[in-house]
Amino acid sequence: MEKRKLKIRDLTLRDGQQSLFATRLSQKEIDKLLPYYENAGFYIMEVWGGAVPDSVMRYLDESPWDRLRIISKAMKGKSLLSALSRGRNLFGYVPYPDYVLEGFYKEAIKNGLNVMRIFDALNDIDNVKESIRLINELGGIADGAVCYTVDPKPTVVAEETSGGFFKKLFGKKKAAAAEPEKIFTDEYFVNKAVEMERLGAKIITLKDMAGLVTPARAASIIKKLKAAVNVPVDFHTHCTPGYGLASGVMAILNGVDILDTNIWWFGGGSAAPAIELIYLFCQKLGVEIEANMEAVGEIRKHLRGARESLAAYDLNKDHFPREFDPLKDQLPADVEAHLDAAVAAAKAEDFDALLEHCHAIEDYFGFPKPNELVKEAEVPGGMYSNMVAQLKSLNASDLLDDAMRLIPMVRRDAGLVPLVTPTSQIVGSQAVMVAIDRRAGKPDYTTKSNQFISLVKGEYGHTPVPVDPAFREKITGDATEHPYDTSSYKRPENPEIPELGVKLASNREEELLLELLPNVANPFLRKRRNEEAAAKKAAEAPAAEAKADAPAADNGPVTGHCITAPMPGTIVEIKVKPGDSVKKGQTVVVFEAMKMENEIEADRDGVIKRILCAPGAPVAADAAVIEYQD
């Protein structure tokens, strides 16, 4: 009898590094790995999308288009290349009109992309149907991903929620412990998958971005998905709360076609399970992994150096897993016993025993223990690692614990949204703002990001549970839900750089970057044009290289009343100039914090004396940004 086969989607170069190392893996390190990837035999390699287009420009000063082209050329078509799209939000943090989606998809497929995994952070089917249609029409493979999330804990709903709607839905405070109506049932996820297949999805993924799928839920949902759809089913999970490995085993036992994994040094923790551990289980289960494990071993040897290069972003830099080659190394007798017992427990659906033995195996190899804080807050690993990295860069790491505890409250107030980009970023940054408000003795939601306002307003789509109209009015000034209006989209300009006499974006690829992430693409592209001008000048005649600096802020003594920044961030735009008269509540500065845009408003009527900040410059919490005339 022929062995059952399991296809592998390798996440190492995209989701693995995003979940563990805040998407800081450079092209230089990737280039060292690609010769070994060519013959690894992965069914799919996820290499693009998600946070990559933003992060490689923002942090690495690299072109996302170059990254895709280089990987595609190196792989020579031997593995399908996939990217992650946030549906109408694409690779960004706000909704975009259809022509922006089409432009990106067309260029991505032209540059070697095969599979586009498409999800919506709200599981709103209206937000994915156009992406599925476009990918199919353009010759790609549409992979419809259903985002897994869980119902709120009934014991804390009424006590923690600022909006009153959940008190009405789940009962008053004294009755909060009563069993509420379940929203995120198996049938909820299966119905979403069936709708996606009907729209043309060629793969269905259960996307468990926070690692909250328990082994029991993995068994029940995968079994039901296999019965309900006719296309391959993929399971994507993370190990953050401690379920990932065991849930992956249960998915295999219940017929999953594709499993998402990472390679050893980029596996476990807040990432997906390591393929090496999955291989050990498959050997016991009589399942053949469709991957060249010898080639995987070659990647593993060189991947350690890549991880070492990311020490600044590695939360476990001093606790690497122990070296292990599943093709050569013999397991100690007690670990072999745990493996056998875990397989027996999985077959018997003894989920507690399965978890116990899986944790013992992971502990032996030195993978991180379950993160109880993340488990309690129910957040994705990538969200957690990025919050850590961004708060650290803003010198605000002390806010992390407070913000994590506030995430469930903010999530419920916003309509019980699943936590996956962009909602994870929106909710996470808003939780930080609430934490700052509380420390300052201000009411919750005194400080709000533009994106949180848009989410509550309804511009991101229909939330799983309706937002309390009173809360919506509190946040947006209007109790009525307002969906996204494509006519309101303002296409970013492609301005000419006067001193260089050239356009900021020089081709369609760069124009798309400018449309997707204007605040990030603008300085990135400006630097490219300056480099080109300098190279041209150097070729024509030796000359000193000119360097354009941002205008310096006036640092003289401050004597008048000042407008201050509510939290740390980076100045994006200054909307006033000295001498302007402003009214209380008028937006004077736009700044970015944790990838979310926020507005600083005038706190009183007055006349602007001077600007104390500059575009592109960092700003600390409570730092003065605008000074009034006396």
KOLDOPA-842098 format. One line per field, with one value per residue (C-alpha): x, y, z; residue in one letter. Coordinates in Angstrom, 3 decimals, padded with zeros to 6 digits. Layout:
N
x = (X_...)
y = (Y_...)
z = (Z_...)
gugu = (A_...)
END
This chain:
630
x = (000.000_001.387_002.163_-000.035_001.860_002.026_002.957_004.947_004.726_008.004_007.526_011.125_011.856_008.615_006.401_009.170_011.418_008.421_007.146_010.509_012.711_010.389_011.028_014.656_016.221_018.308_018.634_022.333_021.461_018.707_021.122_023.346_020.407_018.872_021.319_020.227_016.538_016.501_016.412_014.554_011.392_008.952_005.524_005.295_007.749_006.227_008.648_006.735_003.790_002.715_005.086_007.874_007.101_006.898_009.743_012.411_012.005_011.498_014.227_016.579_016.556_015.864_013.411_010.610_010.409_014.105_013.571_010.834_012.797_015.991_014.220_012.212_015.327_017.167_014.327_013.925_010.308_011.125_008.834_005.756_006.371_003.651_002.850_000.379_-002.239_-004.553_-007.315_-008.563_-005.743_-003.171_000.255_-000.630_-002.777_-005.748_-008.285_-007.263_-009.337_-009.415_-007.018_-004.254_-004.850_-004.761_-001.542_000.279_-001.004_-000.100_003.456_003.926_002.911_005.058_008.022_007.626_004.873_002.618_000.324_-001.403_-002.765_-005.653_-007.324_-009.350_-008.677_-012.422_-013.226_-015.456_-015.898_-016.670_-013.076_-011.469_-013.664_-012.039_-008.537_-009.541_-011.008_-007.962_-005.394_-007.232_-007.601_-003.932_-002.786_-001.947_-003.301_-005.781_-005.398_-008.342_-007.394_-009.946_-008.619_-009.055_-009.960_-011.771_-014.741_-014.048_-013.669_-017.087_-015.647_-014.014_-016.288_-018.451_-015.687_-013.109_-015.127_-015.487_-018.256_-021.634_-022.749_-021.029_-022.786_-026.054_-024.848_-023.288_-025.225_-024.624_-021.597_-023.077_-024.119_-020.871_-019.825_-022.894_-022.117_-022.441_-023.547_-020.648_-019.677_-016.524_-017.798_-016.390_-019.298_-018.359_-014.920_-016.181_-018.872_-016.273_-014.110_-017.036_-017.769_-014.133_-014.092_-017.289_-015.559_-012.661_-010.115_-007.886_-006.505_-008.214_-006.076_-007.101_-004.949_-004.220_-002.064_-002.080_-001.543_-004.864_-006.081_-005.932_-005.314_-009.025_-010.076_-007.459_-008.958_-012.559_-012.122_-009.709_-011.973_-014.975_-013.055_-011.945_-015.571_-016.876_-014.460_-012.993_-009.663_-006.498_-006.633_-003.642_-003.104_-001.128_-000.410_002.141_003.686_003.443_000.867_002.187_-000.356_001.423_003.254_000.430_-002.192_-000.085_000.018_-003.778_-004.194_-002.059_-004.080_-007.300_-006.255_-004.724_-003.073_-000.498_001.206_003.060_006.456_009.758_013.278_014.813_016.474_013.400_010.829_008.934_008.370_006.143_006.642_005.229_006.514_009.923_009.755_012.302_009.872_007.006_009.264_009.803_006.052_005.392_007.921_005.904_002.570_003.612_003.177_005.688_006.778_007.159_010.439_014.105_015.238_018.909_018.554_016.650_019.667_021.943_019.649_019.650_023.449_023.510_020.340_022.016_024.297_021.281_019.690_022.871_022.808_019.381_020.454_019.192_015.631_015.864_013.993_015.811_019.267_020.896_018.777_019.102_017.611_020.171_021.685_019.709_019.683_016.675_018.392_021.514_021.015_019.509_017.005_017.678_015.484_013.291_012.637_011.851_009.405_007.739_007.442_005.807_003.484_002.532_001.593_-000.468_-002.200_-002.929_-004.522_-006.573_-007.514_-006.122_-005.297_-003.931_-001.453_-000.511_000.288_002.259_004.491_004.903_005.988_008.504_009.954_010.171_011.700_014.398_015.386_015.356_012.462_010.748_008.174_004.526_004.105_001.374_001.079_000.510_-001.847_-003.934_-004.022_-004.671_-002.307_-000.308_003.415_004.295_002.201_004.005_007.539_006.784_005.288_008.456_010.722_008.741_008.308_012.030_012.843_010.573_012.245_008.876_009.440_007.975_004.522_004.488_002.861_000.168_-000.608_-000.795_-003.336_-005.450_-005.533_-008.589_-010.573_-009.679_-010.425_-013.904_-014.682_-013.758_-016.228_-014.392_-012.054_-009.574_-006.047_-004.117_-002.530_-003.801_-006.254_-003.472_-001.430_-004.474_-005.581_-002.016_-001.091_-004.420_-003.788_-000.453_-002.279_-004.819_-001.951_-000.342_-003.685_-004.137_-000.632_-001.362_-004.633_-006.693_-009.872_-009.458_-009.315_-008.326_-005.605_-006.734_-004.992_-006.575_-006.788_-008.623_-011.154_-011.586_-011.996_-014.711_-016.348_-016.736_-014.275_-012.401_-015.590_-018.143_-016.782_-017.779_-019.903_-021.428_-019.690_-021.753_-023.225_-022.495_-018.842_-018.677_-020.011_-017.468_-014.586_-015.749_-018.329_-021.065_-023.029_-023.752_-021.576_-019.867_-018.332_-015.216_-015.862_-013.469_-014.227_-012.628_-009.264_-006.661_-004.001_-000.564_001.193_004.370_006.045_009.045_012.156_012.997_016.697_017.106_014.568_013.162_009.996_010.124_008.912_010.668_008.526_005.242_006.686_007.825_004.520_002.759_005.018_004.170_000.461_000.685_002.971_003.546_005.144_007.709_008.197_008.753_012.108_013.101_012.572_014.049_017.236_017.298_016.999_019.721_021.998_021.347_022.045_025.248_026.405_025.691_027.546_030.523_030.660_030.634_033.183_034.749_032.771_031.853_028.719_025.809_023.620_020.158_019.228_015.821_015.330_016.640_014.155_014.487_016.125_016.091_014.641_010.897_008.960_005.389_002.682_003.440_001.525_003.102_003.232_000.956_003.297_006.689_006.824_008.166_006.961_005.233_003.744_003.535_000.285_000.954_003.698_004.831_002.331_-000.704_-003.784_-005.176_-008.394_-008.660_-009.030_-007.345_-004.787_-001.327_001.022_000.715_003.062_003.551_003.785_003.936_003.147_-000.096_-000.734_-001.908_-002.889_-001.782_-004.413_-004.167_-005.176_-006.375_-006.884_-003.763_-001.055_001.898_005.237_007.513_007.773_009.880_010.018_010.864_009.446_011.223_012.525_011.753_009.685_009.419_006.262_005.307_007.935_006.990_006.254_004.580_005.033_002.359_003.028_002.660)
y = (000.000_003.371_005.781_008.817_011.952_015.336_018.459_021.177_024.928_026.316_029.642_030.261_033.190_035.078_034.166_032.440_035.474_037.794_035.892_035.444_038.287_041.186_040.703_041.804_039.004_040.754_039.845_039.192_036.387_035.012_034.844_032.487_030.084_030.020_027.534_024.943_025.737_024.945_021.173_021.040_019.869_022.036_022.149_025.863_028.409_031.493_034.295_037.542_039.627_040.062_042.506_042.002_044.896_047.335_046.009_045.509_049.162_050.543_048.681_047.144_049.794_047.047_046.708_044.161_043.665_042.769_040.237_038.450_038.481_037.143_034.257_033.359_033.268_031.091_028.575_028.010_026.969_023.951_025.085_027.246_030.671_032.189_035.521_036.598_039.192_040.891_041.022_044.576_045.713_044.021_044.297_047.506_048.708_050.439_049.398_049.991_050.249_047.329_048.889_048.955_045.251_044.406_046.356_044.560_041.108_041.578_042.704_039.986_037.187_038.698_038.584_034.910_034.599_031.526_031.345_034.230_033.329_035.725_036.481_039.231_040.292_040.375_037.186_039.452_037.541_040.777_041.830_038.773_037.998_040.530_039.296_035.680_036.669_038.724_036.094_033.425_035.698_036.688_033.046_032.593_030.155_031.693_030.305_031.311_031.613_031.598_033.345_031.345_033.147_032.395_033.691_036.074_034.703_035.149_035.897_039.117_040.389_042.727_043.814_044.758_046.079_049.828_049.533_048.559_046.283_043.182_043.634_043.421_040.458_038.391_039.586_042.043_041.999_039.730_037.222_037.475_033.933_032.520_030.643_033.151_032.308_030.830_032.836_031.139_027.569_024.926_025.689_029.385_028.544_025.806_028.081_030.756_028.145_026.907_030.475_030.987_027.780_028.890_032.159_030.258_029.483_026.567_025.929_026.475_027.383_027.351_030.296_030.124_033.218_033.262_029.507_029.204_026.069_023.354_019.745_019.026_021.930_020.986_017.506_018.658_021.594_019.871_016.815_019.030_021.086_017.937_016.818_020.211_021.343_019.692_021.530_020.853_021.940_023.636_024.135_027.150_027.576_028.916_027.449_030.566_029.302_025.740_024.037_024.224_020.896_018.830_020.553_019.959_016.235_016.165_017.970_015.305_012.505_014.109_014.349_017.781_018.006_020.734_021.693_024.954_024.544_026.322_024.956_024.256_027.561_029.503_027.095_026.862_029.694_032.294_030.659_027.499_024.035_022.903_020.531_018.276_017.525_017.015_014.602_012.536_012.266_011.406_008.578_007.105_007.725_006.167_009.468_010.551_014.184_015.526_017.322_016.454_016.226_016.045_019.409_020.693_019.671_021.783_024.784_024.143_024.292_027.744_029.005_029.150_031.920_033.802_033.595_034.751_037.839_038.681_038.682_042.236_041.041_037.520_037.151_033.826_034.724_033.096_029.944_028.365_024.884_022.097_020.873_018.029_016.150_013.790_011.738_011.013_011.659_009.042_010.196_009.424_006.598_008.877_011.269_008.312_007.157_010.589_010.465_007.029_008.071_011.271_009.283_006.857_009.754_011.467_008.320_007.907_011.618_012.005_015.648_016.429_013.554_014.564_018.097_016.836_014.631_017.251_019.807_017.314_016.775_020.516_021.077_018.481_020.218_023.627_025.278_028.102_027.137_028.159_031.903_032.324_036.099_035.675_032.769_034.888_037.919_035.647_037.472_036.296_035.658_038.189_040.804_040.093_040.168_043.340_045.027_044.147_045.454_048.640_049.550_048.951_051.266_053.905_053.466_052.408_048.723_049.229_049.573_046.029_044.184_046.842_046.871_043.084_042.995_045.628_043.876_041.675_044.752_046.765_043.762_043.353_047.059_046.988_044.196_041.054_041.184_038.356_039.521_039.361_042.172_044.841_044.424_043.060_046.218_048.443_046.785_046.426_050.061_051.202_049.091_050.900_054.234_053.226_052.170_055.588_057.323_055.416_056.234_059.896_059.693_060.232_058.351_055.315_056.152_059.771_059.048_057.162_056.146_057.041_053.340_052.485_055.203_053.739_050.205_051.264_053.409_050.337_051.180_047.883_045.850_044.065_042.960_039.502_041.203_044.651_047.539_049.165_052.327_054.340_053.255_054.069_057.539_057.973_057.046_058.503_061.115_059.221_056.183_055.064_052.458_053.802_051.229_051.846_054.236_053.773_057.299_058.655_057.050_059.702_058.405_059.508_061.900_060.958_064.335_065.623_066.128_069.741_069.593_066.441_067.095_063.548_061.893_060.233_056.862_055.907_052.953_051.124_048.956_052.002_053.790_050.822_051.000_054.674_053.873_051.041_052.524_056.211_057.073_054.285_054.388_058.143_058.233_054.877_056.101_059.525_057.805_055.744_058.893_060.648_057.625_057.609_061.333_060.964_058.061_060.050_063.061_060.941_059.397_062.778_064.522_064.049_066.027_065.975_063.996_066.219_065.063_066.494_066.635_067.161_070.747_071.135_071.896_075.145_074.172_077.544_077.913_077.294_080.030_079.681_077.052_073.856_071.055_067.702_064.214_061.753_058.791_058.035_057.884_059.409_062.677_062.106_065.493_068.997_070.657_074.182_076.787_079.664_082.495_080.282_080.717_077.403_076.351_073.886_070.359_071.212_068.633_070.187_067.170_063.597_061.068_057.338_054.952_051.152_051.530_053.365_056.984_059.291_062.924_065.562_068.236_071.811_071.853_075.478_078.374_080.361_081.418_079.178_080.626_077.835_074.179_072.084_068.895_067.853_065.248_061.924_062.779_060.658_062.174_061.070_060.833_064.268_065.969_069.476_069.586_072.979_076.212_078.913_082.620_084.180)
z = (000.000_-001.045_001.762_002.139_001.135_002.813_000.878_002.639_002.370_003.702_005.514_006.555_004.233_004.951_007.880_009.843_009.920_010.363_013.398_015.087_013.896_012.952_009.190_009.308_007.192_004.544_000.890_001.490_003.928_001.693_-001.247_000.752_001.246_-002.227_-003.847_-001.259_-001.592_-005.297_-004.751_-001.422_-003.155_-001.228_-002.835_-002.024_-000.632_000.956_000.176_-000.303_000.773_004.366_006.029_003.443_001.046_003.952_006.092_003.437_002.396_005.905_007.772_005.200_002.438_-000.132_-003.005_-002.466_-006.238_-006.389_-003.596_-005.537_-008.799_-007.222_-005.469_-008.575_-010.746_-008.215_-007.832_-011.599_-011.166_-008.969_-006.122_-006.345_-004.844_-002.703_-001.108_001.509_000.564_003.026_000.445_000.005_002.328_000.043_001.773_003.599_006.452_004.787_002.118_-001.506_-004.687_-007.122_-009.643_-006.996_-006.258_-009.955_-010.495_-007.696_-008.623_-012.276_-011.485_-008.856_-011.220_-013.983_-011.593_-010.691_-008.103_-008.433_-005.386_-003.655_-000.239_000.264_003.569_005.141_008.701_009.421_007.465_005.341_002.070_000.228_000.888_-000.773_-003.753_-006.091_-005.219_-005.889_-009.263_-010.272_-009.301_-011.291_-014.327_-014.237_-014.254_-010.585_-008.002_-005.579_-002.046_000.147_003.810_006.624_009.742_012.922_016.109_019.342_021.260_024.153_027.621_029.258_032.704_031.555_028.786_030.841_033.187_030.574_027.641_027.244_024.646_026.071_023.244_024.649_027.961_026.051_023.979_026.758_029.770_032.555_034.808_037.458_034.793_032.827_033.723_031.949_028.735_025.841_022.346_020.364_017.295_016.030_015.681_013.335_011.010_010.937_009.480_007.163_005.722_004.979_003.226_001.125_000.038_-000.957_-002.993_-004.732_-005.646_-007.241_-004.520_-005.644_-002.124_001.215_004.228_007.861_008.923_012.646_012.957_016.776_017.274_019.111_017.316_019.955_018.895_019.374_017.147_014.541_014.364_014.115_011.722_009.318_009.167_008.356_005.807_003.984_003.807_002.678_-000.059_-003.137_-003.252_-001.196_002.446_004.082_007.810_008.999_012.703_015.186_018.337_020.509_023.066_022.865_020.581_017.203_017.015_018.519_016.363_013.263_014.108_014.488_011.177_009.489_011.088_009.843_006.224_005.714_002.268_002.944_006.192_006.803_008.491_009.041_009.039_012.472_013.418_012.249_013.736_017.004_019.421_017.794_014.385_012.800_013.814_012.583_009.609_011.311_014.166_011.723_009.834_013.009_013.529_009.886_010.087_012.963_011.219_007.909_006.061_003.422_003.508_-000.032_000.578_000.110_003.720_002.716_000.952_003.986_006.056_003.846_004.318_008.062_008.216_006.625_008.303_011.698_010.455_009.130_012.576_014.256_012.022_013.479_017.141_017.676_016.971_018.391_021.679_022.229_020.954_023.976_023.815_020.381_019.921_020.125_016.863_015.300_011.999_011.801_009.066_011.103_014.803_017.081_019.656_023.330_024.619_026.740_023.813_021.549_024.203_024.266_020.473_020.538_023.357_021.518_018.403_020.465_022.239_018.910_017.485_020.658_020.620_024.117_023.546_027.006_026.785_023.239_024.388_027.374_025.223_022.486_025.087_026.488_022.993_022.313_025.739_025.057_021.838_023.493_021.680_023.608_026.185_025.654_026.044_028.643_028.155_024.425_025.089_027.444_025.125_022.102_019.743_016.709_017.112_014.424_016.187_019.455_018.015_016.076_019.152_021.058_018.271_017.664_021.322_021.789_018.880_020.466_023.889_025.290_026.118_029.583_027.981_026.584_029.496_029.961_026.239_026.047_028.880_027.099_023.712_024.496_025.561_022.472_020.261_021.716_021.510_017.809_016.957_018.082_015.104_014.468_015.228_011.982_009.991_009.647_012.555_014.786_014.126_014.596_017.820_019.117_018.547_019.991_023.093_023.484_023.186_025.828_028.108_027.616_028.233_031.495_032.698_031.994_033.918_030.782_029.763_027.501_023.785_024.347_021.795_018.674_015.471_012.131_011.306_014.539_013.745_010.241_011.631_014.079_011.406_009.168_006.413_006.784_006.312_008.450_011.825_013.161_015.817_015.191_016.920_019.649_018.021_021.187_021.070_017.354_018.063_020.858_018.543_015.200_016.121_014.266_015.459_011.879_010.152_007.021_004.630_002.552_-000.319_-003.239_-004.438_-001.258_-002.092_-002.811_-005.151_-003.903_-006.224_-008.030_-007.639_-009.470_-007.366_-008.316_-007.556_-009.651_-012.401_-012.221_-010.939_-007.527_-008.915_-012.147_-013.272_-012.641_-009.860_-007.936_-008.557_-006.959_-003.906_-003.617_-003.765_-001.268_001.377_000.604_003.945_003.557_-000.215_-000.351_001.501_-000.017_-003.589_-002.884_-001.756_-004.976_-007.118_-005.104_-005.559_-009.308_-009.564_-007.546_-009.725_-012.866_-011.517_-010.470_-013.930_-015.611_-013.397_-009.954_-007.442_-003.813_-003.187_-002.199_000.561_001.127_004.756_006.242_007.433_010.928_013.613_015.554_018.827_020.565_024.074_024.278_026.072_024.785_025.182_023.208_021.523_022.451_020.946_022.789_022.181_020.592_016.799_013.595_012.084_008.730_007.840_009.291_008.254_009.534_009.317_011.531_011.514_010.833_012.990_014.216_015.939_018.795_017.359_014.043_012.856_012.925_012.676_011.378_012.950_012.658_015.603_015.250_011.510_012.273_011.338_014.113_014.192_016.668_017.132_018.370_022.032_021.874_019.480_018.719_016.303_015.461_016.559_015.303_014.375_016.744_014.647_011.097_008.672_009.080_012.536_015.622_018.395_022.018_024.097_025.476_023.297_022.112_018.385_017.891_019.875_020.074_020.097_023.541)
gugu = (M_E_K_R_K_L_K_I_R_D_L_T_L_R_D_G_Q_Q_S_L_F_A_T_R_L_S_Q_K_E_I_D_K_L_L_P_Y_Y_E_N_A_G_F_Y_I_M_E_V_W_G_G_A_V_P_D_S_V_M_R_Y_L_D_E_S_P_W_D_R_L_R_I_I_S_K_A_M_K_G_K_S_L_L_S_A_L_S_R_G_R_N_L_F_G_Y_V_P_Y_P_D_Y_V_L_E_G_F_Y_K_E_A_I_K_N_G_L_N_V_M_R_I_F_D_A_L_N_D_I_D_N_V_K_E_S_I_R_L_I_N_E_L_G_G_I_A_D_G_A_V_C_Y_T_V_D_P_K_P_T_V_V_A_E_E_T_S_G_G_F_F_K_K_L_F_G_K_K_K_A_A_A_A_E_P_E_K_I_F_T_D_E_Y_F_V_N_K_A_V_E_M_E_R_L_G_A_K_I_I_T_L_K_D_M_A_G_L_V_T_P_A_R_A_A_S_I_I_K_K_L_K_A_A_V_N_V_P_V_D_F_H_T_H_C_T_P_G_Y_G_L_A_S_G_V_M_A_I_L_N_G_V_D_I_L_D_T_N_I_W_W_F_G_G_G_S_A_A_P_A_I_E_L_I_Y_L_F_C_Q_K_L_G_V_E_I_E_A_N_M_E_A_V_G_E_I_R_K_H_L_R_G_A_R_E_S_L_A_A_Y_D_L_N_K_D_H_F_P_R_E_F_D_P_L_K_D_Q_L_P_A_D_V_E_A_H_L_D_A_A_V_A_A_A_K_A_E_D_F_D_A_L_L_E_H_C_H_A_I_E_D_Y_F_G_F_P_K_P_N_E_L_V_K_E_A_E_V_P_G_G_M_Y_S_N_M_V_A_Q_L_K_S_L_N_A_S_D_L_L_D_D_A_M_R_L_I_P_M_V_R_R_D_A_G_L_V_P_L_V_T_P_T_S_Q_I_V_G_S_Q_A_V_M_V_A_I_D_R_R_A_G_K_P_D_Y_T_T_K_S_N_Q_F_I_S_L_V_K_G_E_Y_G_H_T_P_V_P_V_D_P_A_F_R_E_K_I_T_G_D_A_T_E_H_P_Y_D_T_S_S_Y_K_R_P_E_N_P_E_I_P_E_L_G_V_K_L_A_S_N_R_E_E_E_L_L_L_E_L_L_P_N_V_A_N_P_F_L_R_K_R_R_N_E_E_A_A_A_K_K_A_A_E_A_P_A_A_E_A_K_A_D_A_P_A_A_D_N_G_P_V_T_G_H_C_I_T_A_P_M_P_G_T_I_V_E_I_K_V_K_P_G_D_S_V_K_K_G_Q_T_V_V_V_F_E_A_M_K_M_E_N_E_I_E_A_D_R_D_G_V_I_K_R_I_L_C_A_P_G_A_P_V_A_A_D_A_A_V_I_E_Y_Q_D)
END
